[in-house]
Amino acid sequence: MPLDAYRQADPRPQGHPRPQRERASGMNTISDAGDSPPILIAPGLFNSPPAHWQSHWERTLPRAERVEQENWDLPTLGEWTAGLLEAVRRRPGAVIVAHSLGCAVVAHLARIGAGHGIGGALLVAPAEVNRATPVGRLLNGFSPMPREPMPFPSTVAASHNDPYVSLDQAAAFAHAWGSRFVDLGAAGHINVKSGHGPWPQGLELLDELIGRVDRPAFEQS
């Protein structure tokens, strides 16, 4: 598969301004309550464009912010892990909402024992990082995918027809990480191309996860 097929249209430019906050519709749960934890949005390769559900959530969820990376097109494990770690240090007890390669970064933090400041993680479409494709070669530095249990509550959501990870592989990741596993059916890579804009079903998964988070971890932040 050519590299351009993976890149989503209309990518957010680097150094974009903080988005204007929008009102989240149809939500009356812990994720929009005053005692909600910080939310860290961790996109994958090439970042998430404005129409992506991660960008919608950044604009609508209280206390949400994007984890910025130095280079969205040429990721390195050291830089991306350090970027996420610094964000967690600033927002202790945060729930990470990761997509694709962002899930691998969370797994690597857990592997090196740096995940204890994380409240929880929603891991959506965790891309296989060892693939013999142009995009796969960009991810080789993140291989192999860590298989250590995560020291915080987590949920893995995956699809039957994701071109970047099989359902069985995603389920194996979830089992190794000690995550709740959610089968989303034929949902593609759960991105703009597969029709996932605001993605209300994902917000339900996030709310369920937040209900399992250790509250003192973020009430002190």
Secondary structure as GFF3:
##gff-version 3
##sequence-region A 1 221
A	DSSP	alpha_helix	3	6	.	.	.	ID=ss1
A	DSSP	three_ten_helix	30	32	.	.	.	ID=ss2
A	DSSP	beta_strand	39	42	.	.	.	ID=ss3
A	DSSP	alpha_helix	53	60	.	.	.	ID=ss4
A	DSSP	beta_strand	64	66	.	.	.	ID=ss5
A	DSSP	alpha_helix	77	90	.	.	.	ID=ss6
A	DSSP	beta_strand	95	99	.	.	.	ID=ss7
A	DSSP	alpha_helix	101	111	.	.	.	ID=ss8
A	DSSP	beta_strand	120	124	.	.	.	ID=ss9
A	DSSP	alpha_helix	134	138	.	.	.	ID=ss10
A	DSSP	three_ten_helix	140	142	.	.	.	ID=ss11
A	DSSP	beta_strand	154	158	.	.	.	ID=ss12
A	DSSP	alpha_helix	167	177	.	.	.	ID=ss13
A	DSSP	beta_strand	180	183	.	.	.	ID=ss14
A	DSSP	alpha_helix	200	210	.	.	.	ID=ss15
A	DSSP	alpha_helix	215	219	.	.	.	ID=ss16
###
